Amino acid sequence: MIEITNKIFYVGVNDRNKSLFEGLWPLPNGVSYNSYLINDDKVCLIDTVEVDFFMPYLKNIQEVLGEKPIDYLVINHMEPDHSGSIALIKKFYPNVKIIGNKKTFGMMSGFYGIEGDTIEVKNGDSIELGEHTLNFVLTPMVHWPETMMTLDTTSHVLFSGDAFGCFGALNGGVIDAEINCDTFWLEMVRYYSNIVGKYGTPVQNALKKLAGVQLDYICSTHGPVWHQYISKVIDMYDHMSRYETEPGLVICYGTMYGNTERAAEVIARATSQAGVKNIVMYNVSQTHHSYIIRDVFRYRGLIVGAPTYNTGLYHEMDVLLSELAGKDIKGDHLLGWFGSFGWASKAVGEIARWNEEKLHFEQVGTPVEIKQSLNPETFAQCEALGRAMAEKLL
């Protein structure tokens, strides 16, 4: 039994078995599915967990309640890792009333065939549990259309749904002040950039609704309960949703026989010698793209390079650029690029097309086109591209 504060309990579970979140994003440290229980005159459960974990989840609930019934179930977000146990909760607690907004219930019917016993709330509505009062804040498109947050105005606790969440299972402790949070910060950036990152404007709208509200705890659906670091996590979300960056550089490349990789090394060395300290390099075929996307959100500069392949762009680079385009990244991002070919040049032109049509980053330097392998002329061009990026970053 983990009491967060004033009759508010953590009843979530950890998933250390899943290798890919949403079938896409690696989980080297697992993930938590967080759910919360307010044990007041009226009992309220906030969100559920993925259905595969229902039995340990039920035991967590019963450890707090014993035989006491649940009166309300608030669903802040309908993705199945948070709503997947609704039907089973209804079987064990048949009189529970489900609280959500209009879009919640359409999805609930579609996913689980559940209708009725619902309470529809609009932005600003509230409900009394006894000592606790819950106020509902609609936050559409953070990052689904039905998303909302629930604010306990008595204890100043925000149940934020996926917002302020991160990858990583909880290893014993739940509240940030009780655990070492070092591993969670970059995982918060990776979570945000890959899952929420497209929706910077809705995140800003949500932050405006929370401005000036006293928050003593933020209870997200993934990762630690924030208490000691509330200011930090809100600042991180504000920073990321404004697409603000640090003066650093991501260099990512595809390579078949090492020639494009050698060009990337020359560019990196020239950028470093020009004074840029934050440089990260990735082989797009070796590093999962979620880590590259994370760092593109973090750093202002990006240089990409790849060989021509089958008279087009090297596949993994084509995929990465497609993924970046899908994030609709705004702000003053900088882009340089280079490419290589054996007998037909296409890579440089294809990267340029991606930027012109989809990415719309500011071009830096002159693209470098390498035939077969580096020669003194293209070596110097790579150095010039690195220096041009450094000049812009610094």
C-alpha positions in Angstrom: 0.0 0.0 0.0 1.6 3.3 -1.2 -0.1 6.4 0.1 1.0 9.5 -1.8 -0.8 12.0 0.4 -4.1 12.5 2.2 -6.0 9.2 1.3 -4.6 9.2 -2.3 -2.9 5.9 -3.1 -0.8 4.6 -5.9 -2.2 1.3 -7.3 -0.3 1.0 -10.6 1.9 -1.8 -12.0 5.2 -2.2 -13.7 5.8 -3.9 -17.1 9.3 -5.2 -17.4 8.5 -7.7 -20.2 7.4 -5.5 -23.1 10.3 -4.7 -25.4 8.6 -2.1 -27.6 6.1 0.5 -26.3 3.2 0.9 -28.8 5.1 -1.7 -30.9 7.6 1.1 -31.8 9.7 2.6 -28.9 12.3 0.5 -27.1 11.9 0.0 -23.3 15.3 -0.9 -22.0 14.2 -0.1 -18.5 10.5 -1.2 -18.8 7.5 1.1 -18.2 5.0 1.7 -15.5 1.2 1.9 -15.9 0.1 4.3 -13.2 -3.3 4.3 -11.6 -4.5 6.1 -8.4 -7.2 5.6 -5.8 -8.8 8.3 -3.7 -10.3 6.6 -0.6 -12.8 9.2 0.6 -16.5 9.0 1.5 -16.9 8.3 -2.2 -14.1 6.2 -3.7 -12.6 7.3 -7.0 -10.2 5.3 -9.2 -8.2 7.4 -11.6 -7.4 5.6 -14.8 -6.7 1.8 -15.1 -3.8 -0.3 -16.5 -3.1 -2.5 -19.4 -5.4 -5.5 -19.2 -2.6 -8.1 -19.1 -1.8 -6.8 -15.6 -5.3 -6.8 -14.2 -4.9 -9.3 -11.5 -1.9 -7.7 -9.7 -3.7 -4.4 -10.3 -6.9 -5.7 -8.6 -4.8 -6.9 -5.6 -3.4 -3.4 -5.3 -6.9 -1.9 -5.2 -8.2 -4.5 -2.7 -5.2 -3.9 -0.5 -6.4 -0.3 0.0 -10.2 -0.8 -0.1 -10.8 -4.3 1.3 -14.4 -5.0 0.4 -15.4 -1.4 0.0 -16.9 -0.6 -3.5 -15.6 1.9 -6.0 -18.0 4.7 -6.8 -16.3 6.5 -9.6 -13.7 5.7 -12.3 -12.2 8.7 -14.0 -10.7 8.0 -17.4 -8.3 10.8 -18.4 -7.1 9.0 -21.6 -8.5 6.2 -23.6 -5.4 4.6 -24.9 -5.6 0.9 -24.0 -2.6 1.0 -21.7 -4.7 3.2 -19.4 -8.3 2.1 -20.3 -7.7 -1.6 -21.0 -9.0 -2.8 -17.6 -12.3 -0.9 -17.7 -14.4 -3.9 -18.6 -12.9 -6.0 -15.8 -13.3 -3.2 -13.3 -17.0 -3.1 -14.2 -17.2 -6.9 -13.5 -15.7 -6.6 -10.1 -17.3 -3.2 -9.3 -20.6 -3.3 -11.2 -22.0 -0.1 -9.7 -19.1 2.1 -10.6 -19.8 5.3 -12.6 -17.4 6.1 -15.3 -16.4 9.8 -15.6 -15.1 11.2 -18.8 -15.9 13.7 -21.6 -18.0 13.3 -24.6 -15.2 12.0 -26.8 -14.2 9.5 -24.0 -17.4 7.6 -24.3 -17.4 7.3 -28.0 -14.0 5.6 -27.8 -15.1 3.5 -24.8 -18.0 2.1 -26.8 -15.7 1.5 -29.8 -12.9 -0.2 -27.9 -14.9 -2.2 -25.3 -18.6 -2.0 -26.2 -19.3 -0.3 -22.9 -22.1 2.2 -22.6 -24.2 3.6 -19.8 -23.3 4.3 -16.1 -21.4 7.3 -17.2 -21.0 10.9 -16.1 -20.0 13.3 -18.8 -17.9 16.3 -17.7 -16.9 19.5 -19.5 -13.9 21.7 -18.8 -14.2 23.2 -15.4 -16.8 20.8 -14.0 -16.2 19.3 -10.6 -17.4 16.5 -8.4 -17.3 16.1 -4.6 -16.0 12.9 -3.0 -16.3 14.1 0.6 -13.1 15.7 1.8 -11.8 15.8 -1.8 -13.1 17.9 -4.7 -12.1 16.9 -8.2 -12.0 19.5 -11.0 -11.8 18.4 -14.6 -9.5 20.2 -17.2 -10.0 19.2 -20.8 -6.7 19.1 -22.7 -7.6 17.9 -26.2 -4.7 16.6 -28.4 -2.3 16.0 -25.6 -2.0 13.7 -27.4 -5.4 12.3 -28.3 -8.6 14.3 -28.8 -10.3 13.0 -25.6 -7.4 13.7 -23.2 -8.1 15.5 -20.0 -6.6 16.0 -16.6 -8.2 15.7 -13.1 -7.2 18.2 -10.4 -7.8 17.4 -6.7 -8.3 20.9 -5.4 -8.2 19.7 -1.8 -4.8 18.2 -1.8 -3.4 20.1 -4.9 -2.8 16.9 -6.8 -2.9 16.8 -10.6 -3.7 13.5 -12.3 -2.2 14.5 -15.6 -2.7 11.5 -17.9 0.2 10.9 -20.2 1.5 14.5 -19.8 4.7 14.7 -17.7 5.2 11.0 -18.1 8.3 9.1 -19.2 9.5 5.6 -20.0 11.0 3.4 -17.2 9.6 1.1 -14.6 9.5 2.2 -11.0 12.0 0.2 -8.9 10.4 0.2 -5.5 9.8 3.9 -4.9 7.1 5.9 -6.5 7.5 9.5 -5.5 10.4 11.4 -7.0 11.8 12.5 -3.6 12.2 8.8 -2.7 14.2 7.6 -5.8 17.1 8.6 -7.9 15.6 10.2 -11.0 18.7 10.5 -13.1 17.6 7.8 -15.5 14.2 9.4 -16.1 15.1 12.8 -17.5 16.3 11.8 -21.0 13.6 9.2 -21.0 11.1 12.0 -20.5 12.5 13.8 -23.5 12.4 10.6 -25.6 8.8 9.9 -24.5 7.7 13.5 -25.2 9.5 13.8 -28.6 8.3 10.5 -30.0 4.8 10.4 -28.7 3.6 13.9 -27.8 6.1 16.0 -29.8 3.9 16.7 -32.8 1.4 18.5 -30.5 3.3 21.4 -29.2 0.5 23.9 -29.5 -2.1 21.8 -27.6 0.6 21.2 -24.9 1.0 25.0 -24.6 -2.7 25.4 -24.3 -2.8 22.8 -21.5 0.0 24.6 -19.6 -1.9 27.9 -19.9 -4.9 26.2 -18.2 -2.6 25.1 -15.4 -0.8 28.4 -14.9 -1.2 29.8 -11.4 -2.7 26.5 -10.1 -1.1 25.2 -6.9 0.4 21.8 -7.6 1.9 19.8 -4.8 2.0 16.5 -6.7 1.7 15.6 -10.4 0.5 12.0 -10.9 1.2 11.0 -14.5 0.2 7.6 -16.0 3.9 6.7 -16.7 6.9 7.2 -14.5 7.4 8.8 -11.1 4.9 10.8 -9.1 6.4 14.3 -9.3 6.7 16.3 -6.0 10.2 17.6 -5.5 10.8 18.2 -9.2 7.4 19.7 -10.3 9.0 23.0 -11.5 11.6 21.1 -13.5 9.1 18.8 -15.3 6.8 21.7 -16.1 9.7 23.7 -17.4 10.8 20.8 -19.5 7.3 20.5 -21.1 7.2 24.2 -21.7 10.7 24.2 -23.3 9.9 21.1 -25.5 6.5 22.3 -26.6 7.9 25.6 -27.7 10.5 23.6 -29.7 13.3 25.4 -27.9 16.8 23.8 -28.3 20.3 23.8 -27.0 23.3 24.8 -29.1 24.4 21.3 -30.1 24.5 19.1 -33.2 23.1 15.7 -34.2 25.0 14.0 -37.0 23.3 10.9 -38.3 24.3 8.8 -41.3 23.7 5.7 -43.2 26.7 3.7 -44.5 27.2 0.5 -46.4 31.0 0.2 -46.8 32.2 3.0 -44.5 32.7 5.9 -47.0 29.7 7.9 -45.8 30.7 7.2 -42.2 34.2 8.6 -42.8 32.7 11.8 -44.2 30.5 12.1 -41.1 33.7 11.8 -38.9 35.3 14.6 -40.9 32.3 16.8 -40.4 32.1 16.0 -36.7 35.8 16.8 -36.2 35.6 20.1 -38.0 32.5 21.1 -36.0 34.3 20.2 -32.8 37.4 22.1 -33.7 35.3 25.2 -34.4 34.1 25.1 -30.8 30.9 23.1 -30.6 30.9 20.8 -27.6 27.5 19.1 -27.7 27.8 16.7 -30.7 26.2 13.3 -30.9 26.6 10.8 -33.8 24.3 8.0 -34.9 24.4 5.3 -37.5 20.7 5.2 -38.6 21.0 1.4 -39.1 22.4 0.8 -35.6 20.5 3.2 -33.3 16.8 3.0 -32.8 15.4 6.2 -34.4 13.5 7.2 -31.2 16.9 8.2 -29.7 17.8 10.2 -32.7 14.4 12.0 -32.7 14.9 12.7 -29.0 18.2 14.5 -29.7 16.8 16.3 -32.7 14.3 17.9 -30.3 17.2 18.7 -27.9 19.7 20.2 -30.3 19.4 23.0 -32.8 21.7 21.5 -35.5 21.2 18.4 -37.6 23.5 17.1 -40.3 22.4 14.0 -42.2 24.2 11.9 -44.8 23.6 8.7 -46.7 24.5 6.8 -49.8 22.4 6.4 -52.9 20.7 3.0 -52.9 18.6 1.5 -55.7 18.6 4.9 -57.4 17.1 6.5 -54.4 17.9 7.4 -50.8 19.3 4.8 -48.4 16.3 3.2 -46.8 16.9 3.8 -43.1 17.7 7.5 -43.8 14.5 7.8 -45.9 12.6 6.3 -42.9 14.2 8.7 -40.4 13.4 11.8 -42.5 9.8 10.6 -42.9 9.6 10.2 -39.1 11.0 13.6 -38.5 8.6 15.1 -41.0 5.7 13.5 -39.2 6.7 15.3 -36.0 6.0 18.7 -37.6 9.0 20.2 -35.7 8.9 23.9 -35.6 11.4 26.5 -34.4 14.8 27.5 -35.8 16.3 24.1 -36.5 19.3 24.0 -38.8 20.0 21.3 -41.4 23.1 20.4 -43.4 23.5 17.3 -45.5 25.8 15.2 -47.6 25.6 12.0 -49.6 27.6 9.4 -51.5 27.1 7.3 -54.6 28.9 4.6 -56.6 27.5 5.2 -60.1 24.3 7.3 -59.9 23.8 10.3 -57.7 20.4 10.5 -55.9 21.0 10.8 -52.1 21.8 14.5 -51.9 18.9 15.5 -54.1 16.5 13.3 -52.1 17.5 14.8 -48.8 17.1 18.3 -50.3 13.6 17.3 -51.4 12.6 16.1 -47.9 13.7 19.4 -46.5 12.0 21.6 -49.1 8.7 19.7 -49.0 8.4 18.5 -45.4 11.0 19.5 -42.9 11.5 23.2 -43.7 14.6 23.5 -41.5 17.1 26.3 -42.3 19.7 25.0 -44.7 23.3 25.5 -43.5 26.4 25.2 -45.7 26.7 23.6 -49.1 25.7 20.0 -49.5 28.6 17.6 -50.1 28.3 14.9 -52.8 30.9 12.2 -52.7 31.6 9.9 -55.7 32.7 6.5 -54.5 35.0 7.8 -51.6 36.4 10.9 -50.1 39.1 12.8 -52.1 40.9 16.0 -51.1 38.2 18.2 -52.6 35.3 16.5 -50.9 37.3 16.1 -47.6 37.6 19.9 -47.6 33.9 20.3 -48.4 33.0 18.2 -45.4 35.2 20.3 -43.2 33.5 23.4 -44.6 30.1 22.0 -43.9 31.1 21.3 -40.3 32.5 24.8 -39.8 29.4 26.4 -41.4 27.2 24.6 -38.9 29.4 25.6 -36.0 29.3 29.2 -37.0 25.5 29.1 -37.0 25.3 27.3 -33.7 27.8 29.6 -31.9 
